[in-house]
Amino acid sequence: MPNPETSTRERILNQGLALMSQSGLAGVTLGVLADQVGMSKSGLFAHFRSKEDVQIELLSHMAEFATEHVVEPSMTAGEGLPRLRALVRNWFGWAQRAGLPGGCPVAAGLFEFDDIEGRVRNKILEMEAQWRGLLTELVVRAVDLRHFRRDLDVDQFVWELCGIYLGHHAAHRFLRATDADARAQSAFKALLDRAIPQNSKQRVVKRNARSKTRPARRGKS
């Protein structure tokens, strides 16, 4: 039989994650969350002792949720550039595809807690550092496999990639721009074009040219 304590906690975290994606971390209060879950505020206190504890737990829950929907599916792709492409494809706009009613809580939290010191900001900072570390590992591997230039500035590449993501988040969530996805993909393609070795591009161009000029095979009569 399922543990009622675990089930209740999971229900609180799932409802809180949905609330956080719409209202941000500041919108997750014990009172609002209790209403969302359908329990008393004192009942919620049995699981979380403060608003700050709720926010940190929800961020940890979000990290697990994002890993399941973004990271793990991407790791099935080949190493190097194919895996990086898969991760970016799953990353941009991931929240709504994963069933959340709003946007990425961490992307919003970067601005929400930029000047608010404390445990919640430290948690967001830790998560962001881990994410950028993963991106760095994938880009370094792409360099090792010669998918990217040997002299690529990896830190700059990751910096620009994260900037594209935040630009997409702002355009999609705040501006409600219908072309947010297309523009983000165009920006990512331009970033890749600057990172891919010239000889690799030339091979692709020549291969495409040969495929266009090669006469079509005739079927047997």
Helices and strands as residue ranges (DSSP letters): H 4-23, G 25-27, H 30-37, H 41-45, H 51-66, I 67-71, H 72-74, H 81-91, H 94-97, H 105-112, H 119-144, H 154-169, I 170-174, H 180-195, H 198-213
